[in-house]
Amino acid sequence: MVTATPAQARTVRALPLDPAEFGTPMPFPTVARSSAAFDPTDHWRGLARLDQSCFATEGLRRHGWTQDARRAVEHLLATADAPAVTGRRGRTTTR
């Protein structure tokens, strides 16, 4: 099931790759980097929501952007394999 229209999908396609929005070290955060609510060390408003990454890459794939989806998955796997470090408030994050 595809929920976005082709026009909606084209509008959002660039956002996951934009470093000012969702193109973060761990792809597809739940909040855009440009948002005041973004916190790279917060599980809920930061980088570590793998289910959202799955939804985003599947959406790219379903709309025919398999290269974008593949690059995002490769980036995600490379980042997820990075050594964990303790962020502020004692949360675990990656560099």
PyMOL Python script that loads the backbone (N, CA, C, O; Angstrom):
from pymol import cmd

cmd.read_pdbstr("""\
ATOM      1  N   MET A   1       0.848  -1.174   0.000  1.00  0.00           N
ATOM      2  CA  MET A   1       0.000   0.000   0.000  1.00  0.00           C
ATOM      3  C   MET A   1       0.893   1.237   0.000  1.00  0.00           C
ATOM      4  O   MET A   1       1.780   1.358   0.845  1.00  0.00           O
ATOM      5  N   VAL A   2       0.673   2.145  -0.927  1.00  0.00           N
ATOM      6  CA  VAL A   2       1.393   3.405  -1.004  1.00  0.00           C
ATOM      7  C   VAL A   2       0.431   4.487  -0.544  1.00  0.00           C
ATOM      8  O   VAL A   2      -0.668   4.614  -1.083  1.00  0.00           O
ATOM      9  N   THR A   3       0.838   5.271   0.451  1.00  0.00           N
ATOM     10  CA  THR A   3      -0.078   6.269   0.983  1.00  0.00           C
ATOM     11  C   THR A   3       0.161   7.661   0.419  1.00  0.00           C
ATOM     12  O   THR A   3      -0.750   8.488   0.442  1.00  0.00           O
ATOM     13  N   ALA A   4       1.358   7.947  -0.088  1.00  0.00           N
ATOM     14  CA  ALA A   4       1.636   9.262  -0.665  1.00  0.00           C
ATOM     15  C   ALA A   4       1.335   9.237  -2.159  1.00  0.00           C
ATOM     16  O   ALA A   4       1.592   8.244  -2.839  1.00  0.00           O
ATOM     17  N   THR A   5       0.792  10.331  -2.654  1.00  0.00           N
ATOM     18  CA  THR A   5       0.609  10.453  -4.093  1.00  0.00           C
ATOM     19  C   THR A   5       1.990  10.680  -4.718  1.00  0.00           C
ATOM     20  O   THR A   5       2.918  11.070  -4.010  1.00  0.00           O
ATOM     21  N   PRO A   6       2.146  10.450  -6.007  1.00  0.00           N
ATOM     22  CA  PRO A   6       3.436  10.718  -6.644  1.00  0.00           C
ATOM     23  C   PRO A   6       3.910  12.159  -6.440  1.00  0.00           C
ATOM     24  O   PRO A   6       5.100  12.393  -6.228  1.00  0.00           O
ATOM     25  N   ALA A   7       2.992  13.124  -6.501  1.00  0.00           N
ATOM     26  CA  ALA A   7       3.371  14.529  -6.290  1.00  0.00           C
ATOM     27  C   ALA A   7       3.865  14.756  -4.861  1.00  0.00           C
ATOM     28  O   ALA A   7       4.856  15.456  -4.655  1.00  0.00           O
ATOM     29  N   GLN A   8       3.185  14.172  -3.878  1.00  0.00           N
ATOM     30  CA  GLN A   8       3.624  14.306  -2.484  1.00  0.00           C
ATOM     31  C   GLN A   8       4.989  13.661  -2.291  1.00  0.00           C
ATOM     32  O   GLN A   8       5.854  14.216  -1.612  1.00  0.00           O
ATOM     33  N   ALA A   9       5.178  12.504  -2.881  1.00  0.00           N
ATOM     34  CA  ALA A   9       6.452  11.797  -2.737  1.00  0.00           C
ATOM     35  C   ALA A   9       7.589  12.606  -3.344  1.00  0.00           C
ATOM     36  O   ALA A   9       8.669  12.674  -2.757  1.00  0.00           O
ATOM     37  N   ARG A  10       7.377  13.213  -4.493  1.00  0.00           N
ATOM     38  CA  ARG A  10       8.425  14.040  -5.116  1.00  0.00           C
ATOM     39  C   ARG A  10       8.779  15.220  -4.223  1.00  0.00           C
ATOM     40  O   ARG A  10       9.946  15.601  -4.130  1.00  0.00           O
ATOM     41  N   THR A  11       7.776  15.802  -3.566  1.00  0.00           N
ATOM     42  CA  THR A  11       8.009  16.941  -2.684  1.00  0.00           C
ATOM     43  C   THR A  11       8.896  16.563  -1.508  1.00  0.00           C
ATOM     44  O   THR A  11       9.761  17.341  -1.105  1.00  0.00           O
ATOM     45  N   VAL A  12       8.690  15.392  -0.964  1.00  0.00           N
ATOM     46  CA  VAL A  12       9.437  14.972   0.231  1.00  0.00           C
ATOM     47  C   VAL A  12      10.753  14.268  -0.087  1.00  0.00           C
ATOM     48  O   VAL A  12      11.585  14.100   0.804  1.00  0.00           O
ATOM     49  N   ARG A  13      10.951  13.870  -1.292  1.00  0.00           N
ATOM     50  CA  ARG A  13      12.110  13.054  -1.647  1.00  0.00           C
ATOM     51  C   ARG A  13      13.445  13.671  -1.225  1.00  0.00           C
ATOM     52  O   ARG A  13      14.316  12.950  -0.739  1.00  0.00           O
ATOM     53  N   ALA A  14      13.628  14.953  -1.393  1.00  0.00           N
ATOM     54  CA  ALA A  14      14.911  15.595  -1.097  1.00  0.00           C
ATOM     55  C   ALA A  14      15.166  15.760   0.404  1.00  0.00           C
ATOM     56  O   ALA A  14      16.320  15.868   0.819  1.00  0.00           O
ATOM     57  N   LEU A  15      14.130  15.782   1.205  1.00  0.00           N
ATOM     58  CA  LEU A  15      14.307  16.046   2.640  1.00  0.00           C
ATOM     59  C   LEU A  15      15.214  15.052   3.366  1.00  0.00           C
ATOM     60  O   LEU A  15      16.020  15.484   4.190  1.00  0.00           O
ATOM     61  N   PRO A  16      15.125  13.741   3.104  1.00  0.00           N
ATOM     62  CA  PRO A  16      16.001  12.814   3.828  1.00  0.00           C
ATOM     63  C   PRO A  16      17.482  13.013   3.526  1.00  0.00           C
ATOM     64  O   PRO A  16      18.333  12.611   4.320  1.00  0.00           O
ATOM     65  N   LEU A  17      17.800  13.626   2.392  1.00  0.00           N
ATOM     66  CA  LEU A  17      19.193  13.823   2.012  1.00  0.00           C
ATOM     67  C   LEU A  17      19.724  15.191   2.426  1.00  0.00           C
ATOM     68  O   LEU A  17      20.932  15.424   2.374  1.00  0.00           O
ATOM     69  N   ASP A  18      18.842  16.096   2.833  1.00  0.00           N
ATOM     70  CA  ASP A  18      19.230  17.462   3.186  1.00  0.00           C
ATOM     71  C   ASP A  18      19.823  17.499   4.597  1.00  0.00           C
ATOM     72  O   ASP A  18      19.112  17.210   5.560  1.00  0.00           O
ATOM     73  N   PRO A  19      21.120  17.851   4.748  1.00  0.00           N
ATOM     74  CA  PRO A  19      21.753  17.873   6.075  1.00  0.00           C
ATOM     75  C   PRO A  19      21.089  18.850   7.047  1.00  0.00           C
ATOM     76  O   PRO A  19      21.216  18.685   8.261  1.00  0.00           O
ATOM     77  N   ALA A  20      20.393  19.852   6.543  1.00  0.00           N
ATOM     78  CA  ALA A  20      19.705  20.804   7.424  1.00  0.00           C
ATOM     79  C   ALA A  20      18.375  20.264   7.930  1.00  0.00           C
ATOM     80  O   ALA A  20      17.782  20.833   8.846  1.00  0.00           O
ATOM     81  N   GLU A  21      17.905  19.172   7.341  1.00  0.00           N
ATOM     82  CA  GLU A  21      16.614  18.626   7.727  1.00  0.00           C
ATOM     83  C   GLU A  21      16.734  17.214   8.306  1.00  0.00           C
ATOM     84  O   GLU A  21      16.761  17.048   9.526  1.00  0.00           O
ATOM     85  N   PHE A  22      16.803  16.203   7.449  1.00  0.00           N
ATOM     86  CA  PHE A  22      16.820  14.812   7.909  1.00  0.00           C
ATOM     87  C   PHE A  22      18.082  14.058   7.510  1.00  0.00           C
ATOM     88  O   PHE A  22      18.219  12.880   7.841  1.00  0.00           O
ATOM     89  N   GLY A  23      19.008  14.709   6.807  1.00  0.00           N
ATOM     90  CA  GLY A  23      20.253  14.070   6.387  1.00  0.00           C
ATOM     91  C   GLY A  23      21.290  14.093   7.492  1.00  0.00           C
ATOM     92  O   GLY A  23      22.353  14.697   7.349  1.00  0.00           O
ATOM     93  N   THR A  24      20.977  13.439   8.581  1.00  0.00           N
ATOM     94  CA  THR A  24      21.833  13.421   9.772  1.00  0.00           C
ATOM     95  C   THR A  24      22.756  12.204   9.751  1.00  0.00           C
ATOM     96  O   THR A  24      22.595  11.323   8.906  1.00  0.00           O
ATOM     97  N   PRO A  25      23.723  12.144  10.671  1.00  0.00           N
ATOM     98  CA  PRO A  25      24.623  10.983  10.708  1.00  0.00           C
ATOM     99  C   PRO A  25      23.867   9.651  10.780  1.00  0.00           C
ATOM    100  O   PRO A  25      24.261   8.687  10.123  1.00  0.00           O
ATOM    101  N   MET A  26      22.811   9.586  11.551  1.00  0.00           N
ATOM    102  CA  MET A  26      21.925   8.418  11.566  1.00  0.00           C
ATOM    103  C   MET A  26      20.708   8.828  10.759  1.00  0.00           C
ATOM    104  O   MET A  26      19.921   9.656  11.219  1.00  0.00           O
ATOM    105  N   PRO A  27      20.530   8.271   9.564  1.00  0.00           N
ATOM    106  CA  PRO A  27      19.473   8.754   8.664  1.00  0.00           C
ATOM    107  C   PRO A  27      18.065   8.661   9.251  1.00  0.00           C
ATOM    108  O   PRO A  27      17.768   7.808  10.087  1.00  0.00           O
ATOM    109  N   PHE A  28      17.230   9.555   8.790  1.00  0.00           N
ATOM    110  CA  PHE A  28      15.800   9.576   9.087  1.00  0.00           C
ATOM    111  C   PHE A  28      15.459   9.766  10.566  1.00  0.00           C
ATOM    112  O   PHE A  28      14.777   8.926  11.154  1.00  0.00           O
ATOM    113  N   PRO A  29      15.927  10.865  11.173  1.00  0.00           N
ATOM    114  CA  PRO A  29      15.483  11.135  12.543  1.00  0.00           C
ATOM    115  C   PRO A  29      13.983  11.424  12.553  1.00  0.00           C
ATOM    116  O   PRO A  29      13.401  11.697  11.504  1.00  0.00           O
ATOM    117  N   THR A  30      13.364  11.366  13.708  1.00  0.00           N
ATOM    118  CA  THR A  30      11.923  11.599  13.793  1.00  0.00           C
ATOM    119  C   THR A  30      11.583  13.076  13.784  1.00  0.00           C
ATOM    120  O   THR A  30      10.432  13.443  13.548  1.00  0.00           O
ATOM    121  N   VAL A  31      12.559  13.926  14.037  1.00  0.00           N
ATOM    122  CA  VAL A  31      12.367  15.377  14.033  1.00  0.00           C
ATOM    123  C   VAL A  31      13.455  15.973  13.145  1.00  0.00           C
ATOM    124  O   VAL A  31      14.611  15.556  13.215  1.00  0.00           O
ATOM    125  N   ALA A  32      13.099  16.926  12.330  1.00  0.00           N
ATOM    126  CA  ALA A  32      14.082  17.564  11.454  1.00  0.00           C
ATOM    127  C   ALA A  32      15.137  18.298  12.273  1.00  0.00           C
ATOM    128  O   ALA A  32      14.841  18.875  13.319  1.00  0.00           O
ATOM    129  N   ARG A  33      16.353  18.268  11.786  1.00  0.00           N
ATOM    130  CA  ARG A  33      17.454  18.966  12.446  1.00  0.00           C
ATOM    131  C   ARG A  33      17.141  20.463  12.580  1.00  0.00           C
ATOM    132  O   ARG A  33      17.603  21.102  13.525  1.00  0.00           O
ATOM    133  N   SER A  34      16.379  21.017  11.664  1.00  0.00           N
ATOM    134  CA  SER A  34      16.041  22.445  11.690  1.00  0.00           C
ATOM    135  C   SER A  34      15.020  22.782  12.782  1.00  0.00           C
ATOM    136  O   SER A  34      14.798  23.958  13.071  1.00  0.00           O
ATOM    137  N   SER A  35      14.405  21.779  13.386  1.00  0.00           N
ATOM    138  CA  SER A  35      13.395  22.007  14.422  1.00  0.00           C
ATOM    139  C   SER A  35      14.045  22.301  15.774  1.00  0.00           C
ATOM    140  O   SER A  35      15.068  21.712  16.123  1.00  0.00           O
ATOM    141  N   ALA A  36      13.447  23.206  16.520  1.00  0.00           N
ATOM    142  CA  ALA A  36      13.937  23.510  17.871  1.00  0.00           C
ATOM    143  C   ALA A  36      13.807  22.292  18.786  1.00  0.00           C
ATOM    144  O   ALA A  36      14.517  22.201  19.788  1.00  0.00           O
ATOM    145  N   ALA A  37      12.922  21.366  18.463  1.00  0.00           N
ATOM    146  CA  ALA A  37      12.719  20.169  19.283  1.00  0.00           C
ATOM    147  C   ALA A  37      13.765  19.082  19.021  1.00  0.00           C
ATOM    148  O   ALA A  37      13.840  18.112  19.775  1.00  0.00           O
ATOM    149  N   PHE A  38      14.572  19.230  17.964  1.00  0.00           N
ATOM    150  CA  PHE A  38      15.565  18.211  17.630  1.00  0.00           C
ATOM    151  C   PHE A  38      16.630  18.118  18.712  1.00  0.00           C
ATOM    152  O   PHE A  38      17.167  19.134  19.155  1.00  0.00           O
ATOM    153  N   ASP A  39      16.930  16.901  19.133  1.00  0.00           N
ATOM    154  CA  ASP A  39      17.975  16.639  20.126  1.00  0.00           C
ATOM    155  C   ASP A  39      18.694  15.359  19.689  1.00  0.00           C
ATOM    156  O   ASP A  39      18.122  14.273  19.782  1.00  0.00           O
ATOM    157  N   PRO A  40      19.940  15.472  19.214  1.00  0.00           N
ATOM    158  CA  PRO A  40      20.639  14.293  18.692  1.00  0.00           C
ATOM    159  C   PRO A  40      20.922  13.219  19.732  1.00  0.00           C
ATOM    160  O   PRO A  40      21.320  12.110  19.375  1.00  0.00           O
ATOM    161  N   THR A  41      20.729  13.522  21.000  1.00  0.00           N
ATOM    162  CA  THR A  41      20.961  12.513  22.032  1.00  0.00           C
ATOM    163  C   THR A  41      19.657  11.936  22.583  1.00  0.00           C
ATOM    164  O   THR A  41      19.683  11.072  23.459  1.00  0.00           O
ATOM    165  N   ASP A  42      18.529  12.405  22.080  1.00  0.00           N
ATOM    166  CA  ASP A  42      17.228  11.973  22.580  1.00  0.00           C
ATOM    167  C   ASP A  42      16.638  10.901  21.660  1.00  0.00           C
ATOM    168  O   ASP A  42      16.521  11.100  20.451  1.00  0.00           O
ATOM    169  N   HIS A  43      16.277   9.784  22.241  1.00  0.00           N
ATOM    170  CA  HIS A  43      15.700   8.671  21.469  1.00  0.00           C
ATOM    171  C   HIS A  43      14.418   9.094  20.753  1.00  0.00           C
ATOM    172  O   HIS A  43      14.180   8.659  19.627  1.00  0.00           O
ATOM    173  N   TRP A  44      13.597   9.921  21.372  1.00  0.00           N
ATOM    174  CA  TRP A  44      12.296  10.273  20.812  1.00  0.00           C
ATOM    175  C   TRP A  44      12.355  11.443  19.848  1.00  0.00           C
ATOM    176  O   TRP A  44      11.532  11.524  18.937  1.00  0.00           O
ATOM    177  N   ARG A  45      13.311  12.358  20.024  1.00  0.00           N
ATOM    178  CA  ARG A  45      13.397  13.540  19.163  1.00  0.00           C
ATOM    179  C   ARG A  45      14.751  13.641  18.484  1.00  0.00           C
ATOM    180  O   ARG A  45      15.239  14.734  18.196  1.00  0.00           O
ATOM    181  N   GLY A  46      15.348  12.489  18.235  1.00  0.00           N
ATOM    182  CA  GLY A  46      16.689  12.510  17.680  1.00  0.00           C
ATOM    183  C   GLY A  46      16.919  11.458  16.624  1.00  0.00           C
ATOM    184  O   GLY A  46      16.102  11.266  15.723  1.00  0.00           O
ATOM    185  N   LEU A  47      18.031  10.787  16.745  1.00  0.00           N
ATOM    186  CA  LEU A  47      18.541   9.972  15.660  1.00  0.00           C
ATOM    187  C   LEU A  47      18.174   8.491  15.696  1.00  0.00           C
ATOM    188  O   LEU A  47      18.263   7.838  14.656  1.00  0.00           O
ATOM    189  N   ALA A  48      17.777   7.937  16.804  1.00  0.00           N
ATOM    190  CA  ALA A  48      17.727   6.477  16.946  1.00  0.00           C
ATOM    191  C   ALA A  48      16.331   5.871  16.832  1.00  0.00           C
ATOM    192  O   ALA A  48      15.861   5.228  17.770  1.00  0.00           O
ATOM    193  N   ARG A  49      15.675   6.064  15.716  1.00  0.00           N
ATOM    194  CA  ARG A  49      14.361   5.441  15.509  1.00  0.00           C
ATOM    195  C   ARG A  49      14.428   4.580  14.261  1.00  0.00           C
ATOM    196  O   ARG A  49      14.055   5.023  13.175  1.00  0.00           O
ATOM    197  N   LEU A  50      14.900   3.359  14.411  1.00  0.00           N
ATOM    198  CA  LEU A  50      15.114   2.482  13.264  1.00  0.00           C
ATOM    199  C   LEU A  50      13.822   2.129  12.532  1.00  0.00           C
ATOM    200  O   LEU A  50      13.842   1.897  11.323  1.00  0.00           O
ATOM    201  N   ASP A  51      12.704   2.086  13.247  1.00  0.00           N
ATOM    202  CA  ASP A  51      11.449   1.787  12.561  1.00  0.00           C
ATOM    203  C   ASP A  51      11.121   2.878  11.536  1.00  0.00           C
ATOM    204  O   ASP A  51      10.615   2.583  10.453  1.00  0.00           O
ATOM    205  N   GLN A  52      11.408   4.131  11.878  1.00  0.00           N
ATOM    206  CA  GLN A  52      11.159   5.232  10.949  1.00  0.00           C
ATOM    207  C   GLN A  52      12.078   5.135   9.732  1.00  0.00           C
ATOM    208  O   GLN A  52      11.679   5.458   8.614  1.00  0.00           O
ATOM    209  N   SER A  53      13.310   4.687   9.964  1.00  0.00           N
ATOM    210  CA  SER A  53      14.242   4.483   8.849  1.00  0.00           C
ATOM    211  C   SER A  53      13.711   3.422   7.901  1.00  0.00           C
ATOM    212  O   SER A  53      13.827   3.554   6.682  1.00  0.00           O
ATOM    213  N   CYS A  54      13.137   2.383   8.455  1.00  0.00           N
ATOM    214  CA  CYS A  54      12.553   1.316   7.640  1.00  0.00           C
ATOM    215  C   CYS A  54      11.393   1.851   6.810  1.00  0.00           C
ATOM    216  O   CYS A  54      11.302   1.564   5.617  1.00  0.00           O
ATOM    217  N   PHE A  55      10.509   2.622   7.428  1.00  0.00           N
ATOM    218  CA  PHE A  55       9.370   3.188   6.705  1.00  0.00           C
ATOM    219  C   PHE A  55       9.853   4.113   5.589  1.00  0.00           C
ATOM    220  O   PHE A  55       9.322   4.076   4.479  1.00  0.00           O
ATOM    221  N   ALA A  56      10.851   4.938   5.877  1.00  0.00           N
ATOM    222  CA  ALA A  56      11.344   5.905   4.888  1.00  0.00           C
ATOM    223  C   ALA A  56      11.998   5.202   3.701  1.00  0.00           C
ATOM    224  O   ALA A  56      11.735   5.550   2.550  1.00  0.00           O
ATOM    225  N   THR A  57      12.842   4.223   3.975  1.00  0.00           N
ATOM    226  CA  THR A  57      13.508   3.537   2.865  1.00  0.00           C
ATOM    227  C   THR A  57      12.500   2.733   2.043  1.00  0.00           C
ATOM    228  O   THR A  57      12.628   2.641   0.822  1.00  0.00           O
ATOM    229  N   GLU A  58      11.514   2.159   2.696  1.00  0.00           N
ATOM    230  CA  GLU A  58      10.483   1.423   1.969  1.00  0.00           C
ATOM    231  C   GLU A  58       9.662   2.379   1.099  1.00  0.00           C
ATOM    232  O   GLU A  58       9.290   2.033  -0.022  1.00  0.00           O
ATOM    233  N   GLY A  59       9.383   3.563   1.607  1.00  0.00           N
ATOM    234  CA  GLY A  59       8.661   4.559   0.816  1.00  0.00           C
ATOM    235  C   GLY A  59       9.452   4.976  -0.412  1.00  0.00           C
ATOM    236  O   GLY A  59       8.896   5.097  -1.503  1.00  0.00           O
ATOM    237  N   LEU A  60      10.751   5.196  -0.236  1.00  0.00           N
ATOM    238  CA  LEU A  60      11.593   5.526  -1.389  1.00  0.00           C
ATOM    239  C   LEU A  60      11.560   4.398  -2.416  1.00  0.00           C
ATOM    240  O   LEU A  60      11.407   4.638  -3.614  1.00  0.00           O
ATOM    241  N   ARG A  61      11.704   3.179  -1.938  1.00  0.00           N
ATOM    242  CA  ARG A  61      11.715   2.023  -2.839  1.00  0.00           C
ATOM    243  C   ARG A  61      10.389   1.888  -3.586  1.00  0.00           C
ATOM    244  O   ARG A  61      10.373   1.660  -4.796  1.00  0.00           O
ATOM    245  N   ARG A  62       9.288   2.027  -2.870  1.00  0.00           N
ATOM    246  CA  ARG A  62       7.966   1.863  -3.497  1.00  0.00           C
ATOM    247  C   ARG A  62       7.662   2.921  -4.544  1.00  0.00           C
ATOM    248  O   ARG A  62       6.865   2.693  -5.453  1.00  0.00           O
ATOM    249  N   HIS A  63       8.299   4.076  -4.414  1.00  0.00           N
ATOM    250  CA  HIS A  63       8.091   5.131  -5.404  1.00  0.00           C
ATOM    251  C   HIS A  63       9.115   5.056  -6.527  1.00  0.00           C
ATOM    252  O   HIS A  63       9.176   5.943  -7.378  1.00  0.00           O
ATOM    253  N   GLY A  64       9.922   3.995  -6.530  1.00  0.00           N
ATOM    254  CA  GLY A  64      10.849   3.785  -7.626  1.00  0.00           C
ATOM    255  C   GLY A  64      12.232   4.368  -7.442  1.00  0.00           C
ATOM    256  O   GLY A  64      13.056   4.300  -8.353  1.00  0.00           O
ATOM    257  N   TRP A  65      12.503   4.940  -6.283  1.00  0.00           N
ATOM    258  CA  TRP A  65      13.807   5.550  -6.027  1.00  0.00           C
ATOM    259  C   TRP A  65      14.704   4.555  -5.289  1.00  0.00           C
ATOM    260  O   TRP A  65      15.139   4.795  -4.162  1.00  0.00           O
ATOM    261  N   THR A  66      14.960   3.449  -5.950  1.00  0.00           N
ATOM    262  CA  THR A  66      15.711   2.357  -5.316  1.00  0.00           C
ATOM    263  C   THR A  66      17.151   2.753  -5.013  1.00  0.00           C
ATOM    264  O   THR A  66      17.708   2.307  -4.010  1.00  0.00           O
ATOM    265  N   GLN A  67      17.762   3.573  -5.848  1.00  0.00           N
ATOM    266  CA  GLN A  67      19.143   4.020  -5.574  1.00  0.00           C
ATOM    267  C   GLN A  67      19.181   4.852  -4.296  1.00  0.00           C
ATOM    268  O   GLN A  67      20.078   4.677  -3.472  1.00  0.00           O
ATOM    269  N   ASP A  68      18.214   5.755  -4.123  1.00  0.00           N
ATOM    270  CA  ASP A  68      18.146   6.557  -2.898  1.00  0.00           C
ATOM    271  C   ASP A  68      17.955   5.651  -1.683  1.00  0.00           C
ATOM    272  O   ASP A  68      18.606   5.828  -0.653  1.00  0.00           O
ATOM    273  N   ALA A  69      17.057   4.680  -1.819  1.00  0.00           N
ATOM    274  CA  ALA A  69      16.799   3.757  -0.714  1.00  0.00           C
ATOM    275  C   ALA A  69      18.058   2.952  -0.392  1.00  0.00           C
ATOM    276  O   ALA A  69      18.403   2.778   0.777  1.00  0.00           O
ATOM    277  N   ARG A  70      18.732   2.470  -1.410  1.00  0.00           N
ATOM    278  CA  ARG A  70      19.950   1.677  -1.199  1.00  0.00           C
ATOM    279  C   ARG A  70      21.026   2.507  -0.508  1.00  0.00           C
ATOM    280  O   ARG A  70      21.662   2.037   0.435  1.00  0.00           O
ATOM    281  N   ARG A  71      21.235   3.750  -0.976  1.00  0.00           N
ATOM    282  CA  ARG A  71      22.238   4.627  -0.345  1.00  0.00           C
ATOM    283  C   ARG A  71      21.881   4.904   1.115  1.00  0.00           C
ATOM    284  O   ARG A  71      22.755   4.916   1.981  1.00  0.00           O
ATOM    285  N   ALA A  72      20.610   5.122   1.378  1.00  0.00           N
ATOM    286  CA  ALA A  72      20.181   5.392   2.754  1.00  0.00           C
ATOM    287  C   ALA A  72      20.427   4.180   3.652  1.00  0.00           C
ATOM    288  O   ALA A  72      20.895   4.329   4.781  1.00  0.00           O
ATOM    289  N   VAL A  73      20.117   2.989   3.160  1.00  0.00           N
ATOM    290  CA  VAL A  73      20.349   1.771   3.950  1.00  0.00           C
ATOM    291  C   VAL A  73      21.843   1.570   4.187  1.00  0.00           C
ATOM    292  O   VAL A  73      22.256   1.228   5.294  1.00  0.00           O
ATOM    293  N   GLU A  74      22.652   1.782   3.154  1.00  0.00           N
ATOM    294  CA  GLU A  74      24.099   1.644   3.326  1.00  0.00           C
ATOM    295  C   GLU A  74      24.627   2.640   4.350  1.00  0.00           C
ATOM    296  O   GLU A  74      25.464   2.295   5.184  1.00  0.00           O
ATOM    297  N   HIS A  75      24.140   3.870   4.289  1.00  0.00           N
ATOM    298  CA  HIS A  75      24.537   4.896   5.259  1.00  0.00           C
ATOM    299  C   HIS A  75      24.089   4.494   6.665  1.00  0.00           C
ATOM    300  O   HIS A  75      24.847   4.619   7.627  1.00  0.00           O
ATOM    301  N   LEU A  76      22.869   4.019   6.772  1.00  0.00           N
ATOM    302  CA  LEU A  76      22.333   3.591   8.067  1.00  0.00           C
ATOM    303  C   LEU A  76      23.170   2.460   8.662  1.00  0.00           C
ATOM    304  O   LEU A  76      23.519   2.497   9.841  1.00  0.00           O
ATOM    305  N   LEU A  77      23.488   1.465   7.854  1.00  0.00           N
ATOM    306  CA  LEU A  77      24.272   0.334   8.353  1.00  0.00           C
ATOM    307  C   LEU A  77      25.683   0.761   8.741  1.00  0.00           C
ATOM    308  O   LEU A  77      26.222   0.272   9.734  1.00  0.00           O
ATOM    309  N   ALA A  78      26.280   1.653   7.984  1.00  0.00           N
ATOM    310  CA  ALA A  78      27.620   2.140   8.324  1.00  0.00           C
ATOM    311  C   ALA A  78      27.593   2.934   9.618  1.00  0.00           C
ATOM    312  O   ALA A  78      28.503   2.824  10.440  1.00  0.00           O
ATOM    313  N   THR A  79      26.556   3.728   9.798  1.00  0.00           N
ATOM    314  CA  THR A  79      26.442   4.538  11.017  1.00  0.00           C
ATOM    315  C   THR A  79      26.094   3.668  12.214  1.00  0.00           C
ATOM    316  O   THR A  79      26.638   3.859  13.302  1.00  0.00           O
ATOM    317  N   ALA A  80      25.194   2.719  12.022  1.00  0.00           N
ATOM    318  CA  ALA A  80      24.782   1.848  13.130  1.00  0.00           C
ATOM    319  C   ALA A  80      25.942   0.997  13.623  1.00  0.00           C
ATOM    320  O   ALA A  80      25.951   0.555  14.772  1.00  0.00           O
ATOM    321  N   ASP A  81      26.916   0.769  12.754  1.00  0.00           N
ATOM    322  CA  ASP A  81      28.076  -0.028  13.131  1.00  0.00           C
ATOM    323  C   ASP A  81      29.153   0.803  13.826  1.00  0.00           C
ATOM    324  O   ASP A  81      30.153   0.262  14.299  1.00  0.00           O
ATOM    325  N   ALA A  82      28.942   2.130  13.887  1.00  0.00           N
ATOM    326  CA  ALA A  82      29.930   3.016  14.508  1.00  0.00           C
ATOM    327  C   ALA A  82      29.979   2.762  16.011  1.00  0.00           C
ATOM    328  O   ALA A  82      28.985   2.343  16.603  1.00  0.00           O
ATOM    329  N   PRO A  83      31.129   3.013  16.628  1.00  0.00           N
ATOM    330  CA  PRO A  83      31.226   2.814  18.080  1.00  0.00           C
ATOM    331  C   PRO A  83      30.263   3.729  18.828  1.00  0.00           C
ATOM    332  O   PRO A  83      30.117   4.905  18.494  1.00  0.00           O
ATOM    333  N   ALA A  84      29.627   3.188  19.818  1.00  0.00           N
ATOM    334  CA  ALA A  84      28.697   3.980  20.632  1.00  0.00           C
ATOM    335  C   ALA A  84      29.474   4.830  21.617  1.00  0.00           C
ATOM    336  O   ALA A  84      30.509   4.414  22.137  1.00  0.00           O
ATOM    337  N   VAL A  85      28.962   6.025  21.867  1.00  0.00           N
ATOM    338  CA  VAL A  85      29.550   6.918  22.867  1.00  0.00           C
ATOM    339  C   VAL A  85      28.421   7.425  23.742  1.00  0.00           C
ATOM    340  O   VAL A  85      27.259   7.405  23.337  1.00  0.00           O
ATOM    341  N   THR A  86      28.749   7.870  24.915  1.00  0.00           N
ATOM    342  CA  THR A  86      27.729   8.383  25.813  1.00  0.00           C
ATOM    343  C   THR A  86      27.517   9.863  25.528  1.00  0.00           C
ATOM    344  O   THR A  86      28.456  10.656  25.587  1.00  0.00           O
ATOM    345  N   GLY A  87      26.295  10.225  25.224  1.00  0.00           N
ATOM    346  CA  GLY A  87      25.940  11.615  24.964  1.00  0.00           C
ATOM    347  C   GLY A  87      25.551  12.305  26.248  1.00  0.00           C
ATOM    348  O   GLY A  87      25.655  11.730  27.331  1.00  0.00           O
ATOM    349  N   ARG A  88      25.106  13.533  26.128  1.00  0.00           N
ATOM    350  CA  ARG A  88      24.702  14.253  27.342  1.00  0.00           C
ATOM    351  C   ARG A  88      23.491  13.559  27.951  1.00  0.00           C
ATOM    352  O   ARG A  88      22.736  12.885  27.249  1.00  0.00           O
ATOM    353  N   ARG A  89      23.313  13.720  29.212  1.00  0.00           N
ATOM    354  CA  ARG A  89      22.277  13.053  30.004  1.00  0.00           C
ATOM    355  C   ARG A  89      22.465  11.539  30.029  1.00  0.00           C
ATOM    356  O   ARG A  89      21.541  10.795  30.355  1.00  0.00           O
ATOM    357  N   GLY A  90      23.696  11.082  29.673  1.00  0.00           N
ATOM    358  CA  GLY A  90      23.991   9.665  29.801  1.00  0.00           C
ATOM    359  C   GLY A  90      23.402   8.767  28.747  1.00  0.00           C
ATOM    360  O   GLY A  90      23.487   7.546  28.871  1.00  0.00           O
ATOM    361  N   ARG A  91      22.804   9.326  27.708  1.00  0.00           N
ATOM    362  CA  ARG A  91      22.222   8.493  26.666  1.00  0.00           C
ATOM    363  C   ARG A  91      23.294   8.031  25.702  1.00  0.00           C
ATOM    364  O   ARG A  91      24.295   8.718  25.500  1.00  0.00           O
ATOM    365  N   THR A  92      23.087   6.881  25.115  1.00  0.00           N
ATOM    366  CA  THR A  92      24.044   6.360  24.142  1.00  0.00           C
ATOM    367  C   THR A  92      23.698   6.876  22.768  1.00  0.00           C
ATOM    368  O   THR A  92      22.537   6.843  22.361  1.00  0.00           O
ATOM    369  N   THR A  93      24.694   7.352  22.053  1.00  0.00           N
ATOM    370  CA  THR A  93      24.522   7.862  20.700  1.00  0.00           C
ATOM    371  C   THR A  93      25.717   7.442  19.871  1.00  0.00           C
ATOM    372  O   THR A  93      26.620   6.780  20.384  1.00  0.00           O
ATOM    373  N   THR A  94      25.744   7.804  18.620  1.00  0.00           N
ATOM    374  CA  THR A  94      26.913   7.516  17.782  1.00  0.00           C
ATOM    375  C   THR A  94      27.472   8.819  17.243  1.00  0.00           C
ATOM    376  O   THR A  94      26.780   9.837  17.195  1.00  0.00           O
ATOM    377  N   ARG A  95      28.721   8.775  16.844  1.00  0.00           N
ATOM    378  CA  ARG A  95      29.348   9.973  16.278  1.00  0.00           C
ATOM    379  C   ARG A  95      29.116  10.027  14.809  1.00  0.00           C
ATOM    380  O   ARG A  95      29.565  10.963  14.147  1.00  0.00           O
TER     381      ARG A  95
END
""", "prot")
cmd.dss("prot")
cmd.show_as("cartoon", "prot")
cmd.util.cbc("prot")
cmd.orient("prot")
